[in-house]
Amino acid sequence: MDDNHKLKWRFDVSTFRLIGRDLITDRVTALFELVKNCYDANAQNVNVIFENVGAGKKQAVIRVEDDGYGMSFEDIRDKWMVIGTSSKRARPYSPKPFNRKCVGEKGIGRFAVDKLGDKVSVITKKEGEEKWLKVDIDWTAYYTETEKEADIRLFTDMENVYTYNDAENPDVSGTKLIITSIREPWTKKEIEHLMREISKIVSPFANLSYPFKVRVIAPEFDIDQESIRTLDDFNNATISLSIDFDETKKLQQSIFYDKEKSTFNYHLIPLKPFGGIRMKIFFFDEPARRNYRKAFPNDPIDGFKVYRDGIIATPFAETNEIQDLKRDILGIDKRVYQDIFNRISTREFLGVIDITKNGNPQIIDATNRQDFVDNDEYREMKKFIITQLNALQDYKVEMRQAKRDNAQEGLKAASDDINSLVEAFNDIVAQKPELKLTVEPLIKQVRKTGRSVKTAISEQKKALEDFTRKENIYMSIMSLQQFAINITHAVRTTLNQIRDRVEFFYRYYPDPEEEDLFILYSKEMYERFKVLNRVINYMLSYSQSNLTPEEVDLKNTFEEILGEYDDVFSREGISLQTDFPDKLVLNANRQFFRDILQNLIDNSVKAMAKSEQKVIRCSYEVQNDMLEILVSDTGIGIPQEDNEQIFALYYTTTELQGGAGVGLYIVKTRVQSLGGSVAVVDSEFGEIGTTIKITIPFKK
C-alpha cells in the first residue's frame, strides 16, 4: 500500500469526446474554433477547403490551411497536445509585429476537429525549419478503447504517430489541418451559410494592422470566394447610430430619441458594472431592407454580433431559416411579451457590439461557444442593449405615424385637386360650349376617379379606426393580466371574510344576544359584495371593443379605482395622499383612465417594496385648458438616463419585484390615445421616489 496517502486525477480515454464532439454543438462552431486558432497564430491568409464532401462522395476531405508562424515539435508536445494549456493566458498577445490579442484561452478549441471527422493530420513548421512536422490522430482508436471492458485506459496513455517531411522552402511557415473520414456530408447551402458566418469573424470596424482573410473553396459546388464583411453592407441603412465610452471619466453614452426635436441624442451615464462598450447600430426600414436584399441576397439582416478585441466573441448564429431555431441569445426577439405593433426585431438592423478582454472581464464566453456565462454583468449588458434599441423603437413609432399622416394628406390633396380639375373643365365648357361633347367624357372620368379617391379616404379611415380599436383591446388584455394577479388576493380575502360571517350566521342565527353582530356583519357582507361586483364589472369591461368616450367624473373615478387597492395598501403599509378638486368632468374613455391609474399604482407598489417610508400621492388640476395628473411614490426612483426609456415596452426597473415592463407602456399608449403626453418629472418627494406627470387636453 502507498504510504504517501495521496491521489492524483486521471482522465479516462473518453475525455476527448467530452471536450470535442459532445461540447461543440455544430459544425459551423467547430470550424469557427479552428479558424480563430489561425488568427492567434498570426496568420494573414486562411483557406478552408472542401473536397468531395457532397452526399455519396468518397474520400471526403476538409482542409484548414494558414500562413501563420506554425509550430515546432516542442510546441506540439507541450502546447497543442496539452489540454487547457495556459500559454495564451500567460502570453495574451501574439508575437511581434502583429501583437494580436489572443482569442483562444481555454486550450480545448483544437478538439473541434473531432466534430468534423474521425481522422486529422496536423502538418506544421516554423519559419527557417527544414522539415514539416506531421502528426496523425485517429479518433476511432480512442473510441475503440472506450468500448473495451479491460482495465482503464487513460487519455494520456494514447499514442499518436508523427513523422517529418522535407520542406521545399525553409522560409515558409504555417499549419495545415487535414480532416478525413468526414462524419456527415455537406451541401452547397451549408457551405454558403458557413461563408456568411466566417465573414463575421472579424469586426468590419476593427483596425487591424495586419489583415486576416479567410477564403472558402469547394470545387464541387463552384465556390471559391473570400469570406469578408465590408462597410458596404451598411450603406443601405436608413439610420446609423454609434455609442462610445470614456474610460478616464468613467462615463458611458446611452442613446435616446428626442421626440420634441425628432432626433437621436445621448445621455452620459456612469459606466455600468459590465464595463464600457462601443456599439454601432444600422436600422433598415422596409424600402432599405428591399435594397439590401437586392445588393446582398445571400447575407440576411440578422441583428447584433458581439466582438471582443476585434474578433467575434461567440460564433452564435443569429440567422436561421426556421425562426424557432434562431439563437437569440440577447433576447431581442423572444422577450416576455410580443409587441406586434412597434417591436424592433433582429431582421430590421445590423449591429456591432465591441467589448474587450481587459475592459469587460466578466463578459465570459460559455464553454460550448453558444452563449455567454449567465452572471449579473451579462444580464446588465443585455438590459443596456435593449435600452439602446428602445430609442430606435420610439423612432419607428414616430415614422409610422408620419407615414400614416402623409398618406392621409396625400389622399386629401388628391381629392382637392380632382375637384379643382372638374371646376376647371366646367369653366372651359361654359366659355366654349362647342367643346362640351369633347370635355364631358373627361369630366365623367375625373368624377369617377374622385369617387374612388373618396372611397379610399373612407376605407383608410375605417382601417385606421379598426387598427386603433384592436391595439386598444390588445393593451387592455395586457393590462388585465396584471390586474388579474392583483385582484386574486383581494377576491380571496373578501370571500374568506364573507365566509366567516356566513358561518357565524349559520351557527348562531337567530340569537337576540348577537343581534348587533348580525347587523354589523350584514353591512360588512353587503360592502364586500359591492367590491366584488365592481371587480366583475371591471373584468367584463374588457370584452367591450367599442371603447367610446363618455363624461368621466374624475374625482369619483379616481377614488373608486384607488378604493380597490385598500387591501393592498393595508397589507404593504402604504400611506395614500390625494388632492382631487370637486366637479371636474372630462369627456374621455373611462376604461383608459382605469388602465392609466391602475398601472401607475401597480408600478408604485412594486417600486416601494423595500422602502422604509411608503407613500403614494395622487393629484390633478387644470392648467391652461389642460388636465395635469401627478402620481408620485417614495420608491427606488428612476435613473435619469432611463427617463425616456421607462415607457418602452418590456423596460422595467422593478424586475426583482415582478415587473414585466408592460405597465408604463400601457400608460403611455392610453395617454396618447387621449391626445396627451406622459413624462417623468422631478420627484415631489425630493431626492427619493418618482413622479409621473400626465397632461391631457381638457375638453369639458
Secondary structure per residue as TSV (DSSP state, phi and psi in degrees):
chain	resnum	aa	ss	phi	psi
A	1	M	-	360.0	141.3
A	2	D	-	-71.0	123.8
A	3	D	T	-83.2	-5.3
A	4	N	T	-75.8	-21.0
A	5	H	-	55.8	42.9
A	6	K	-	-130.5	146.3
A	7	L	-	-124.8	152.0
A	8	K	-	-120.1	147.4
A	9	W	-	-69.4	142.1
A	10	R	-	-130.9	154.7
A	11	F	-	-117.0	121.4
A	12	D	B	-63.5	156.0
A	13	V	T	-61.3	-22.7
A	14	S	T	-74.6	-3.5
A	15	T	H	-55.8	-38.1
A	16	F	H	-58.6	-33.0
A	17	R	H	-71.4	-36.3
A	18	L	H	-66.8	-32.5
A	19	I	T	-103.3	7.9
A	20	G	T	-116.0	-105.5
A	21	R	T	-65.1	-30.1
A	22	D	T	-77.5	-23.1
A	23	L	T	-90.7	-45.2
A	24	I	S	-77.4	121.6
A	25	T	-	-80.2	-25.2
A	26	D	S	-151.8	168.4
A	27	R	H	-71.1	-32.7
A	28	V	H	-62.4	-44.1
A	29	T	H	-62.5	-39.2
A	30	A	H	-60.0	-47.2
A	31	L	H	-68.3	-33.3
A	32	F	H	-54.7	-49.1
A	33	E	H	-60.6	-40.7
A	34	L	H	-68.8	-38.8
A	35	V	H	-68.9	-38.1
A	36	K	H	-63.4	-33.4
A	37	N	H	-63.6	-33.4
A	38	C	H	-64.3	-38.1
A	39	Y	H	-62.0	-45.2
A	40	D	H	-64.3	-24.2
A	41	A	T	-87.4	14.4
A	42	N	T	66.9	22.5
A	43	A	-	-68.5	143.7
A	44	Q	S	-104.7	-25.1
A	45	N	E	-133.3	130.8
A	46	V	E	-128.5	133.9
A	47	N	E	-113.8	125.8
A	48	V	E	-108.4	110.9
A	49	I	E	-115.0	129.2
A	50	F	E	-109.4	127.9
A	51	E	E	-128.2	121.1
A	52	N	S	55.9	42.3
A	53	V	-	-96.0	-1.4
A	54	G	S	-71.3	165.6
A	55	A	T	-60.5	135.9
A	56	G	T	82.2	-5.7
A	57	K	-	-82.1	151.0
A	58	K	S	-108.5	160.7
A	59	Q	S	55.4	47.7
A	60	A	-	-70.7	140.5
A	61	V	E	-140.4	139.9
A	62	I	E	-121.2	125.9
A	63	R	E	-115.4	136.6
A	64	V	E	-121.9	109.1
A	65	E	E	-120.4	133.3
A	66	D	E	-133.2	164.5
A	67	D	-	-110.0	36.2
A	68	G	S	-75.3	-165.7
A	69	Y	-	-78.9	-5.9
A	70	G	-	71.4	-176.7
A	71	M	-	-133.1	143.7
A	72	S	-	-88.7	176.4
A	73	F	H	-59.6	-41.8
A	74	E	H	-64.3	-37.2
A	75	D	H	-63.2	-43.4
A	76	I	I	-63.3	-47.2
A	77	R	I	-70.1	-43.4
A	78	D	I	-99.1	-10.9
A	79	K	I	-126.2	-63.2
A	80	W	I	-62.1	-36.9
A	81	M	T	-99.6	21.1
A	82	V	S	-112.4	122.5
A	83	I	T	-69.9	130.8
A	84	G	T	66.4	29.5
A	85	T	-	-54.8	143.5
A	86	S	-	-96.8	12.2
A	87	S	H	-59.6	-40.3
A	88	K	H	-77.4	-25.6
A	89	R	H	-72.9	-36.6
A	90	A	H	-73.9	-35.0
A	91	R	S	-126.1	85.0
A	92	P	-	-71.0	-8.7
A	93	Y	B	-116.2	144.0
A	94	S	-	-71.6	164.2
A	95	P	S	-59.2	153.9
A	96	K	T	-63.6	154.0
A	97	P	T	-89.4	3.4
A	98	F	T	-71.4	-48.2
A	99	N	-	51.7	42.6
A	100	R	-	-75.8	142.7
A	101	K	B	-73.3	117.7
A	102	C	-	-65.2	135.1
A	103	V	-	-99.3	-15.4
A	104	G	-	-97.1	130.5
A	105	E	-	-130.5	-32.9
A	106	K	S	-76.9	-19.8
A	107	G	S	77.0	23.0
A	108	I	-	-127.9	-1.7
A	109	G	G	-59.8	-30.3
A	110	R	G	-64.0	-22.3
A	111	F	G	-74.6	-0.9
A	112	A	G	-61.9	-22.9
A	113	V	H	-60.3	-29.6
A	114	D	H	-65.3	-24.5
A	115	K	H	-71.8	-22.2
A	116	L	H	-97.7	-38.6
A	117	G	E	-160.3	167.0
A	118	D	E	-80.8	-19.6
A	119	K	E	-134.3	145.7
A	120	V	E	-144.4	138.9
A	121	S	E	-113.9	127.8
A	122	V	E	-103.9	115.9
A	123	I	E	-116.6	121.7
A	124	T	E	-152.1	155.4
A	125	K	E	-160.4	152.8
A	126	K	-	-94.1	158.9
A	127	E	T	-59.8	133.1
A	128	G	T	96.4	-16.8
A	129	E	-	-77.9	146.9
A	130	E	S	-85.8	-17.9
A	131	K	E	-132.2	150.8
A	132	W	E	-87.9	133.4
A	133	L	E	-91.9	130.4
A	134	K	E	-121.7	123.8
A	135	V	E	-116.7	125.7
A	136	D	E	-104.6	127.5
A	137	I	E	-122.7	125.6
A	138	D	E	-114.6	102.7
A	139	W	H	-66.9	-23.8
A	140	T	H	-64.4	-30.2
A	141	A	H	-66.3	-36.0
A	142	Y	H	-66.0	-43.1
A	143	Y	H	-64.0	-37.6
A	144	T	H	-60.1	-42.0
A	145	E	H	-65.4	-34.8
A	146	T	H	-67.3	-23.5
A	147	E	H	-89.6	-9.4
A	148	K	-	-75.8	146.9
A	149	E	-	-97.8	10.5
A	150	A	S	-76.9	-164.0
A	151	D	S	-60.3	161.8
A	152	I	-	-60.4	129.9
A	153	R	-	-106.7	122.9
A	154	L	B	-84.0	148.9
A	155	F	G	-56.5	-40.0
A	156	T	G	-76.4	-6.3
A	157	D	G	-87.5	-14.7
A	158	M	-	-70.0	137.3
A	159	E	-	-110.3	143.9
A	160	N	-	-127.6	133.8
A	161	V	E	-78.7	139.9
A	162	Y	E	-132.4	150.7
A	163	T	E	-141.3	170.9
A	164	Y	E	-120.9	142.5
A	165	N	E	-129.7	143.4
A	166	D	E	-62.9	144.2
A	167	A	-	-101.9	132.8
A	168	E	S	-69.9	-34.9
A	169	N	-	-129.5	105.9
A	170	P	T	-61.7	-21.8
A	171	D	T	-77.7	-13.4
A	172	V	-	-79.4	142.5
A	173	S	-	-135.9	166.5
A	174	G	E	144.3	-176.6
A	175	T	E	-139.7	141.1
A	176	K	E	-125.0	129.2
A	177	L	E	-107.2	118.3
A	178	I	E	-111.3	108.4
A	179	I	E	-103.6	125.5
A	180	T	E	-125.9	-179.9
A	181	S	E	52.0	53.7
A	182	I	E	-60.1	135.6
A	183	R	S	-70.6	-42.6
A	184	E	S	-136.1	146.0
A	185	P	-	-68.6	156.2
A	186	W	-	-112.1	148.6
A	187	T	-	-108.7	165.6
A	188	K	H	-60.9	-39.7
A	189	K	H	-62.3	-40.9
A	190	E	H	-67.0	-38.4
A	191	I	H	-69.5	-37.8
A	192	E	H	-64.3	-37.6
A	193	H	H	-63.9	-42.3
A	194	L	H	-58.5	-42.7
A	195	M	H	-60.8	-41.3
A	196	R	H	-63.0	-41.0
A	197	E	H	-72.7	-39.3
A	198	I	H	-65.2	-31.8
A	199	S	T	-62.1	-18.2
A	200	K	T	-99.4	7.6
A	201	I	S	-68.3	-30.3
A	202	V	B	-111.0	132.9
A	203	S	-	-60.1	133.1
A	204	P	T	-63.8	-13.3
A	205	F	T	-106.1	4.6
A	206	A	-	-69.7	134.7
A	207	N	-	-97.3	77.6
A	208	L	-	-85.3	128.7
A	209	S	S	-67.6	-31.2
A	210	Y	S	-124.0	131.6
A	211	P	-	-67.4	159.3
A	212	F	-	-134.4	105.3
A	213	K	E	-115.9	136.8
A	214	V	E	-121.1	125.9
A	215	R	E	-113.7	134.3
A	216	V	E	-109.2	127.6
A	217	I	E	-127.2	125.5
A	218	A	E	-144.2	86.4
A	219	P	G	-55.8	-36.6
A	220	E	G	-67.8	-17.0
A	221	F	G	-112.9	12.9
A	222	D	T	56.1	41.7
A	223	I	E	-111.6	124.4
A	224	D	E	-155.4	89.0
A	225	Q	E	-148.2	142.6
A	226	E	E	-79.3	128.6
A	227	S	E	-93.4	101.8
A	228	I	-	-147.9	139.9
A	229	R	-	-103.9	125.6
A	230	T	-	-109.4	172.0
A	231	L	G	-67.0	-14.9
A	232	D	G	-61.7	-24.9
A	233	D	G	-60.6	-23.7
A	234	F	G	-102.5	-0.2
A	235	N	T	-65.6	-27.0
A	236	N	T	-85.6	0.2
A	237	A	-	-64.0	143.2
A	238	T	S	-74.4	-43.0
A	239	I	E	-134.1	137.1
A	240	S	E	-124.2	134.1
A	241	L	E	-131.6	150.4
A	242	S	E	-144.8	147.6
A	243	I	E	-129.8	153.7
A	244	D	-	-137.4	-178.4
A	245	F	E	-144.5	161.1
A	246	D	E	-117.1	105.4
A	247	E	T	-65.4	-36.1
A	248	T	T	-65.0	-45.8
A	249	K	T	-88.9	-3.8
A	250	K	T	58.3	44.7
A	251	L	E	-122.5	143.9
A	252	Q	E	-123.0	135.2
A	253	Q	E	-76.2	145.5
A	254	S	E	-140.2	128.5
A	255	I	E	-80.1	143.4
A	256	F	E	-143.6	158.4
A	257	Y	E	-102.0	117.5
A	258	D	E	-82.0	103.8
A	259	K	T	-70.0	-30.2
A	260	E	T	-67.6	-38.2
A	261	K	T	-99.5	-6.1
A	262	S	T	54.7	44.5
A	263	T	E	-139.1	161.3
A	264	F	E	-88.5	145.0
A	265	N	E	-143.6	-179.1
A	266	Y	E	-131.0	143.0
A	267	H	E	-95.7	149.0
A	268	L	E	-103.5	116.4
A	269	I	E	-122.8	158.3
A	270	P	E	-60.2	146.9
A	271	L	-	-54.5	137.1
A	272	K	-	-76.9	165.7
A	273	P	T	-58.5	-26.2
A	274	F	T	-80.6	-5.3
A	275	G	-	97.5	173.7
A	276	G	-	-75.4	143.9
A	277	I	-	-133.8	151.1
A	278	R	E	-108.2	145.0
A	279	M	E	-146.4	141.5
A	280	K	E	-127.8	132.5
A	281	I	E	-127.3	132.7
A	282	F	E	-123.0	109.9
A	283	F	E	-96.8	136.6
A	284	F	-	-119.5	117.6
A	285	D	-	-78.4	-177.5
A	286	E	H	-60.0	-48.1
A	287	P	H	-60.1	-39.5
A	288	A	H	-66.2	-36.5
A	289	R	H	-65.7	-37.8
A	290	R	H	-63.5	-43.2
A	291	N	H	-64.6	-37.9
A	292	Y	H	-65.0	-43.9
A	293	R	H	-63.5	-34.0
A	294	K	H	-68.2	-41.0
A	295	A	H	-74.9	-35.2
A	296	F	-	-133.1	71.8
A	297	P	T	-63.4	-24.2
A	298	N	T	-104.2	10.5
A	299	D	S	-129.6	88.3
A	300	P	-	-69.2	156.8
A	301	I	-	-72.7	126.4
A	302	D	-	-144.2	30.6
A	303	G	E	78.6	-150.2
A	304	F	E	-84.5	149.6
A	305	K	E	-125.8	138.3
A	306	V	E	-102.9	124.9
A	307	Y	E	-116.3	134.8
A	308	R	E	-111.3	119.2
A	309	D	T	53.1	38.9
A	310	G	T	89.1	-9.6
A	311	I	E	-117.4	141.7
A	312	I	E	-54.9	134.2
A	313	A	S	-74.9	-47.4
A	314	T	-	-136.9	135.1
A	315	P	-	-79.7	47.3
A	316	F	-	-70.8	137.6
A	317	A	-	-96.3	106.6
A	318	E	-	-72.8	-22.7
A	319	T	-	-95.6	137.5
A	320	N	-	-165.3	135.2
A	321	E	S	-62.7	-29.7
A	322	I	S	-93.9	113.4
A	323	Q	G	-55.7	-39.8
A	324	D	G	-67.9	-16.7
A	325	L	G	-94.6	-0.6
A	326	K	-	-65.8	137.7
A	327	R	-	-92.1	92.1
A	328	D	-	-97.5	68.8
A	329	I	T	-69.0	-21.9
A	330	L	T	-84.7	-4.6
A	331	G	-	75.6	22.6
A	332	I	S	-74.5	-40.6
A	333	D	S	-95.6	-11.2
A	334	K	-	-124.7	48.8
A	335	R	-	-76.8	172.1
A	336	V	S	-58.0	-46.0
A	337	Y	S	-111.4	151.6
A	338	Q	-	-104.6	105.3
A	339	D	-	-84.5	94.0
A	340	I	T	-69.9	-9.1
A	341	F	T	-95.4	-40.8
A	342	N	T	-127.5	-10.1
A	343	R	-	-60.4	139.0
A	344	I	-	-85.3	125.0
A	345	S	-	-108.4	166.3
A	346	T	T	-68.4	-12.0
A	347	R	T	-85.3	2.8
A	348	E	S	-111.5	-5.3
A	349	F	E	-151.2	154.8
A	350	L	E	-111.1	141.5
A	351	G	E	-148.0	149.1
A	352	V	E	-124.9	124.7
A	353	I	E	-113.1	118.8
A	354	D	E	-104.0	122.3
A	355	I	E	-125.6	171.3
A	356	T	-	-132.9	157.6
A	357	K	T	-64.4	-42.4
A	358	N	T	-77.2	-36.6
A	359	G	T	-83.3	-22.4
A	360	N	-	-133.3	61.3
A	361	P	T	-66.0	-21.5
A	362	Q	T	-92.6	-0.1
A	363	I	-	-91.6	98.6
A	364	I	-	-115.5	133.6
A	365	D	B	-63.6	135.6
A	366	A	-	-68.6	151.6
A	367	T	T	-61.0	-32.3
A	368	N	T	-81.6	1.2
A	369	R	S	66.7	15.3
A	370	Q	S	-106.6	-3.1
A	371	D	S	-165.1	-174.2
A	372	F	B	-108.9	158.5
A	373	V	-	-62.0	130.8
A	374	D	-	-80.0	99.5
A	375	N	S	-134.8	178.9
A	376	D	H	-60.6	-40.2
A	377	E	H	-65.4	-42.2
A	378	Y	H	-66.0	-39.9
A	379	R	H	-64.9	-38.2
A	380	E	H	-65.1	-38.1
A	381	M	H	-65.1	-42.3
A	382	K	H	-61.5	-41.5
A	383	K	H	-62.2	-41.9
A	384	F	H	-63.6	-40.2
A	385	I	H	-63.0	-43.4
A	386	I	H	-61.9	-36.3
A	387	T	H	-59.3	-41.2
A	388	Q	H	-65.4	-37.3
A	389	L	H	-70.7	-27.2
A	390	N	H	-62.3	-31.9
A	391	A	H	-62.9	-41.5
A	392	L	H	-65.4	-35.0
A	393	Q	H	-63.6	-42.1
A	394	D	H	-61.4	-40.7
A	395	Y	H	-63.2	-43.4
A	396	K	H	-61.8	-42.2
A	397	V	H	-61.8	-44.6
A	398	E	H	-64.9	-41.1
A	399	M	H	-66.1	-35.9
A	400	R	H	-64.3	-42.4
A	401	Q	H	-66.2	-40.5
A	402	A	H	-63.7	-39.9
A	403	K	H	-64.3	-40.2
A	404	R	H	-64.4	-44.1
A	405	D	H	-64.2	-40.9
A	406	N	H	-64.0	-38.6
A	407	A	H	-64.2	-41.1
A	408	Q	H	-65.3	-44.9
A	409	E	H	-64.2	-37.0
A	410	G	H	-64.3	-42.6
A	411	L	H	-66.3	-40.6
A	412	K	H	-64.4	-42.3
A	413	A	H	-63.4	-39.5
A	414	A	H	-63.3	-41.1
A	415	S	H	-63.2	-42.7
A	416	D	H	-63.6	-41.6
A	417	D	H	-63.5	-38.8
A	418	I	H	-65.8	-42.5
A	419	N	H	-61.6	-40.6
A	420	S	H	-65.8	-36.5
A	421	L	H	-66.7	-41.1
A	422	V	H	-61.9	-43.4
A	423	E	H	-62.1	-39.3
A	424	A	H	-64.7	-42.4
A	425	F	H	-62.2	-41.9
A	426	N	H	-63.0	-37.9
A	427	D	H	-63.7	-40.4
A	428	I	H	-63.2	-43.8
A	429	V	H	-64.6	-38.6
A	430	A	H	-63.8	-37.5
A	431	Q	H	-80.2	-33.4
A	432	K	-	-133.8	85.2
A	433	P	G	-56.4	-28.3
A	434	E	G	-63.9	-15.3
A	435	L	G	-91.5	2.9
A	436	K	H	-59.6	-47.1
A	437	L	H	-62.6	-32.6
A	438	T	H	-76.6	-38.2
A	439	V	H	-83.3	-30.9
A	440	E	H	-55.3	-44.5
A	441	P	H	-60.1	-35.2
A	442	L	H	-67.3	-40.3
A	443	I	H	-63.9	-41.6
A	444	K	H	-61.1	-42.9
A	445	Q	H	-66.0	-40.9
A	446	V	H	-64.8	-42.1
A	447	R	H	-64.3	-37.5
A	448	K	H	-63.2	-42.4
A	449	T	H	-63.2	-39.8
A	450	G	H	-61.6	-40.3
A	451	R	H	-64.9	-36.9
A	452	S	H	-64.5	-39.8
A	453	V	H	-65.6	-42.6
A	454	K	H	-63.3	-37.6
A	455	T	H	-63.6	-41.3
A	456	A	H	-63.0	-39.8
A	457	I	H	-62.3	-44.4
A	458	S	H	-64.4	-42.9
A	459	E	H	-65.5	-39.5
A	460	Q	H	-63.9	-41.1
A	461	K	H	-61.9	-43.4
A	462	K	H	-64.0	-41.9
A	463	A	H	-63.1	-40.8
A	464	L	H	-65.2	-42.4
A	465	E	H	-63.5	-39.8
A	466	D	H	-66.6	-41.5
A	467	F	H	-62.5	-45.7
A	468	T	H	-61.9	-41.2
A	469	R	H	-62.0	-45.0
A	470	K	H	-66.9	-37.8
A	471	E	H	-65.0	-39.7
A	472	N	H	-64.0	-41.4
A	473	I	H	-63.2	-42.2
A	474	Y	H	-59.9	-45.1
A	475	M	H	-64.7	-37.7
A	476	S	H	-64.7	-38.6
A	477	I	H	-64.2	-43.8
A	478	M	H	-63.8	-39.8
A	479	S	H	-64.8	-37.6
A	480	L	H	-63.4	-33.7
A	481	Q	H	-58.4	-47.5
A	482	Q	H	-67.5	-40.5
A	483	F	H	-62.1	-40.4
A	484	A	H	-60.3	-37.9
A	485	I	H	-64.1	-43.4
A	486	N	H	-67.0	-40.5
A	487	I	H	-77.1	-18.3
A	488	T	H	-55.8	-46.7
A	489	H	H	-66.2	-43.1
A	490	A	H	-63.4	-42.8
A	491	V	H	-65.3	-43.6
A	492	R	H	-62.8	-43.3
A	493	T	H	-62.2	-44.8
A	494	T	H	-62.7	-45.3
A	495	L	H	-63.8	-37.4
A	496	N	H	-64.1	-41.0
A	497	Q	H	-64.8	-43.1
A	498	I	H	-64.6	-40.7
A	499	R	H	-60.1	-44.8
A	500	D	H	-60.2	-40.9
A	501	R	H	-74.0	-36.4
A	502	V	H	-63.2	-41.2
A	503	E	H	-62.3	-38.2
A	504	F	H	-62.2	-44.7
A	505	F	H	-60.6	-43.5
A	506	Y	H	-61.9	-37.1
A	507	R	H	-82.2	-37.5
A	508	Y	H	-118.5	-8.8
A	509	Y	-	-82.8	137.8
A	510	P	S	-87.9	142.5
A	511	D	-	-149.3	106.2
A	512	P	G	-55.4	-30.6
A	513	E	G	-68.8	-21.4
A	514	E	G	-105.2	16.3
A	515	E	H	-58.3	-39.8
A	516	D	H	-62.0	-41.7
A	517	L	H	-67.1	-38.4
A	518	F	H	-58.6	-43.9
A	519	I	H	-65.9	-44.6
A	520	L	H	-62.2	-47.3
A	521	Y	H	-65.8	-33.9
A	522	S	H	-63.2	-44.8
A	523	K	H	-63.8	-43.2
A	524	E	H	-62.7	-42.4
A	525	M	H	-65.2	-36.6
A	526	Y	H	-62.3	-45.8
A	527	E	H	-64.2	-40.2
A	528	R	H	-64.4	-40.0
A	529	F	H	-65.4	-34.5
A	530	K	H	-62.7	-40.7
A	531	V	H	-62.6	-46.6
A	532	L	H	-61.8	-38.0
A	533	N	H	-64.0	-39.5
A	534	R	H	-64.5	-40.6
A	535	V	H	-62.5	-45.1
A	536	I	H	-63.2	-42.6
A	537	N	H	-61.2	-39.1
A	538	Y	H	-64.8	-44.0
A	539	M	H	-61.2	-41.8
A	540	L	H	-67.3	-27.2
A	541	S	H	-62.2	-23.5
A	542	Y	T	-71.7	-17.1
A	543	S	T	-82.5	-6.2
A	544	Q	-	-91.1	108.9
A	545	S	-	-81.0	-18.2
A	546	N	-	-90.6	82.3
A	547	L	-	-86.0	82.4
A	548	T	-	-92.3	151.7
A	549	P	-	-66.7	154.3
A	550	E	E	-153.6	170.7
A	551	E	E	-78.2	121.6
A	552	V	E	-112.9	116.8
A	553	D	E	-78.5	105.2
A	554	L	H	-63.2	-43.0
A	555	K	H	-60.3	-50.2
A	556	N	H	-62.3	-42.4
A	557	T	H	-64.5	-48.0
A	558	F	H	-64.2	-43.2
A	559	E	H	-64.8	-36.8
A	560	E	H	-63.6	-45.0
A	561	I	H	-66.0	-47.1
A	562	L	H	-64.2	-32.7
A	563	G	H	-62.2	-28.0
A	564	E	T	-70.5	-11.9
A	565	Y	T	-100.9	10.7
A	566	D	H	-54.8	-45.7
A	567	D	H	-64.4	-40.3
A	568	V	H	-64.2	-48.0
A	569	F	H	-61.0	-40.9
A	570	S	H	-65.5	-44.5
A	571	R	H	-65.9	-38.2
A	572	E	H	-91.1	-5.1
A	573	G	T	70.2	39.4
A	574	I	-	-99.2	132.3
A	575	S	E	-94.5	133.3
A	576	L	E	-108.5	129.4
A	577	Q	E	-118.7	133.9
A	578	T	E	-134.1	154.9
A	579	D	E	-145.8	92.1
A	580	F	-	-118.8	111.7
A	581	P	-	-63.6	147.6
A	582	D	S	-77.0	164.5
A	583	K	S	53.7	47.3
A	584	L	-	-117.6	114.9
A	585	V	E	-121.2	135.6
A	586	L	E	-122.6	135.3
A	587	N	E	-85.8	97.7
A	588	A	E	-156.9	-171.8
A	589	N	-	-93.8	116.7
A	590	R	H	-61.0	-40.5
A	591	Q	H	-61.9	-35.2
A	592	F	H	-62.4	-42.1
A	593	F	H	-64.8	-36.5
A	594	R	H	-60.3	-48.9
A	595	D	H	-60.5	-42.3
A	596	I	H	-62.9	-55.8
A	597	L	H	-68.3	-40.0
A	598	Q	H	-59.2	-46.8
A	599	N	H	-70.3	-34.2
A	600	L	H	-65.7	-43.2
A	601	I	H	-66.0	-43.9
A	602	D	H	-55.9	-44.0
A	603	N	H	-65.8	-40.6
A	604	S	H	-65.3	-40.6
A	605	V	H	-59.8	-44.8
A	606	K	H	-64.6	-41.7
A	607	A	H	-65.5	-24.1
A	608	M	T	-99.3	14.6
A	609	A	T	-55.4	-36.0
A	610	K	T	-113.1	13.3
A	611	S	-	-78.0	141.9
A	612	E	S	-72.1	-43.6
A	613	Q	S	-108.0	121.8
A	614	K	-	-115.0	109.1
A	615	V	E	-135.3	133.6
A	616	I	E	-116.2	129.1
A	617	R	E	-119.4	130.3
A	618	C	E	-131.4	129.3
A	619	S	E	-151.7	163.9
A	620	Y	E	-151.5	158.1
A	621	E	E	-159.0	164.6
A	622	V	E	-99.3	128.3
A	623	Q	E	-132.5	112.8
A	624	N	T	53.2	54.0
A	625	D	T	61.6	21.4
A	626	M	E	-125.7	138.7
A	627	L	E	-87.7	123.7
A	628	E	E	-111.1	121.9
A	629	I	E	-112.8	131.3
A	630	L	E	-119.4	129.6
A	631	V	E	-126.6	119.5
A	632	S	E	-125.7	154.4
A	633	D	E	-146.4	167.5
A	634	T	-	-103.7	37.4
A	635	G	S	-82.6	-156.8
A	636	I	S	-73.3	-13.2
A	637	G	-	80.0	175.0
A	638	I	-	-125.8	124.6
A	639	P	-	-57.6	146.8
A	640	Q	G	-56.3	-39.6
A	641	E	G	-67.5	-13.6
A	642	D	G	-97.9	-0.2
A	643	N	T	-57.4	-38.9
A	644	E	T	-81.8	-30.3
A	645	Q	G	-83.5	-19.1
A	646	I	G	-63.0	-22.4
A	647	F	G	-92.0	2.9
A	648	A	S	-78.2	149.9
A	649	L	T	-64.5	137.5
A	650	Y	T	76.5	-2.8
A	651	Y	-	-89.3	128.0
A	652	T	-	-145.1	145.3
A	653	T	S	-106.8	4.1
A	654	T	-	-122.5	36.2
A	655	E	G	-60.2	-39.9
A	656	L	G	-66.9	-22.1
A	657	Q	G	-95.9	9.1
A	658	G	T	99.4	6.7
A	659	G	-	-68.5	138.1
A	660	A	-	-110.4	1.1
A	661	G	S	75.0	28.7
A	662	V	-	-111.1	-38.8
A	663	G	H	-56.5	-51.3
A	664	L	H	-70.4	-25.6
A	665	Y	H	-67.5	-40.1
A	666	I	H	-63.4	-42.4
A	667	V	H	-56.2	-47.9
A	668	K	H	-60.9	-47.2
A	669	T	H	-66.3	-36.9
A	670	R	H	-66.4	-45.3
A	671	V	H	-62.3	-42.8
A	672	Q	H	-63.8	-35.8
A	673	S	H	-63.9	-27.8
A	674	L	T	-88.0	6.3
A	675	G	T	80.7	15.9
A	676	G	-	-110.9	-167.1
A	677	S	E	-139.2	158.4
A	678	V	E	-138.1	142.7
A	679	A	E	-156.2	158.3
A	680	V	E	-87.7	127.7
A	681	V	E	-121.6	177.9
A	682	D	-	-57.9	136.7
A	683	S	-	-65.4	136.8
A	684	E	T	-64.9	-18.8
A	685	F	T	-98.3	17.2
A	686	G	T	83.2	-121.3
A	687	E	T	-85.7	-2.2
A	688	I	S	-117.2	158.3
A	689	G	S	77.7	-169.4
A	690	T	E	-139.0	144.6
A	691	T	E	-126.3	125.3
A	692	I	E	-103.5	127.8
A	693	K	E	-111.7	127.4
A	694	I	E	-116.6	131.8
A	695	T	E	-122.1	124.4
A	696	I	E	-133.0	137.0
A	697	P	E	-56.8	130.8
A	698	F	-	-96.5	106.8
A	699	K	-	-90.1	-25.3
A	700	K	-	-150.2	360.0
